[in-house]
Amino acid sequence: MEFKTDLITYDGVYRTFSTEKLNLPTSEGRRTILANHMPLMMPLQVGVIETNEGGQLKHYAINGGVLYFKDNVAEIVADSIVDVAEIDIEAAEKEKAKEEEKLSKARRENERIRARNKIDVAENLIRAKKKYLNME
């Protein structure tokens, strides 16, 4: 049995699809949501969402966020969501290098935290592209 899933960013709905399962990154490890799951609200970590859309395995890199699940509707809200197939690995590597430079020059803790977070997001994009599209 499938359920509706909405991937949402600040720009609006990134993608809507039906799936039989969502495999999600959480602070406690990966968690799978199936149809008819009890209502749930759960924080998500930086990582990759794995799902099956129309018989095809799909992967989306996220920078953390929140899952809301109720009445067979899943809503995932995150700052950024990217289909792994659409990741520009060169841009992610440049972003990582830029943020590492900022981190090395940061004087305030909030600057260090912001740079580390952006490095984590860039590394997630790089790992996802290499792992799920067999680029290693």
C-alpha positions in Angstrom: 0.0 0.0 0.0 1.3 3.4 -0.9 1.0 6.7 0.8 1.5 10.3 -0.3 4.8 12.1 0.4 5.5 15.8 0.1 9.1 17.1 0.2 8.9 20.7 1.3 11.5 23.5 1.5 11.2 27.2 2.2 10.7 27.7 -1.5 7.6 25.5 -1.4 6.9 21.9 -2.4 10.0 20.4 -4.0 8.4 17.1 -5.0 5.2 15.1 -4.3 5.0 11.4 -4.9 3.4 8.1 -3.7 5.6 5.5 -2.1 5.4 2.2 -0.1 8.2 3.3 2.2 10.5 6.0 3.4 13.9 5.3 4.9 15.0 8.3 6.8 18.2 9.5 8.6 17.5 10.2 12.3 19.6 10.8 15.4 18.9 7.2 16.4 20.0 5.8 13.0 17.9 5.0 9.9 14.2 4.6 10.4 11.6 3.2 7.9 8.1 4.5 7.6 5.4 2.3 6.0 1.8 2.9 5.2 -0.6 3.0 8.1 2.1 4.0 10.5 0.8 5.7 13.7 0.9 9.5 13.7 4.5 10.7 14.1 6.6 13.9 14.3 10.3 13.2 14.2 13.5 15.3 13.7 15.7 14.3 10.8 19.5 14.5 10.5 21.7 15.5 7.6 21.6 12.5 5.4 19.8 10.8 2.5 16.1 9.8 2.2 15.6 6.6 0.4 12.2 5.8 -1.3 10.6 3.8 -4.0 8.7 5.8 -6.6 6.8 3.9 -9.2 9.1 0.9 -8.8 12.3 3.0 -9.0 14.6 3.5 -6.1 15.1 7.2 -5.5 17.5 9.1 -3.1 17.2 12.7 -1.8 19.9 14.5 0.2 18.6 16.6 3.0 20.3 18.9 5.5 18.1 17.8 8.4 14.5 18.7 9.0 11.3 17.3 10.3 9.0 14.5 9.3 5.2 14.8 10.0 3.2 11.6 9.3 -0.5 11.3 9.8 -3.4 9.6 7.9 -1.0 8.1 5.3 0.5 11.5 4.4 4.2 12.2 5.0 5.5 15.7 5.0 9.2 16.3 5.1 10.2 19.9 5.8 13.9 20.8 5.4 16.0 23.8 4.5 17.3 22.0 1.4 16.3 18.8 -0.5 18.2 17.7 -3.6 17.6 14.6 -5.8 20.9 12.8 -5.6 20.9 12.5 -9.4 20.8 16.3 -9.7 23.8 17.0 -7.3 26.6 19.0 -8.8 29.6 17.4 -7.1 32.1 20.1 -8.3 29.9 22.8 -6.8 29.6 20.9 -3.5 33.4 20.4 -3.3 33.9 24.2 -4.0 31.3 25.0 -1.3 33.1 22.7 1.2 36.5 24.3 0.5 35.0 27.8 0.8 33.5 26.9 4.2 36.6 25.2 5.4 38.5 28.5 4.7 35.8 30.5 6.6 36.1 28.0 9.5 39.9 28.5 9.7 39.4 32.3 9.9 36.3 32.3 12.2 36.7 34.3 15.4 33.3 33.8 16.9 31.6 30.6 17.9 28.5 31.3 15.8 30.7 31.7 12.7 32.4 28.4 13.5 29.0 26.7 14.0 27.6 28.1 10.7 30.7 27.0 8.8 30.7 23.5 10.3 27.0 23.1 9.4 27.6 24.1 5.8 30.6 21.8 5.6 28.3 18.9 6.8 25.8 19.7 4.2 28.4 19.8 1.4 30.0 16.6 2.6 26.5 14.9 2.6 26.0 15.9 -1.0 29.4 14.6 -2.0 28.9 11.3 -0.1 25.4 10.8 -1.5 26.4 11.4 -5.1 29.4 9.0 -4.8 27.5 6.3 -2.9 24.2 6.2 -4.7 25.4 6.9 -8.2 28.4 4.6 -7.8 31.0 7.2 -8.5 33.7 5.7 -6.2 
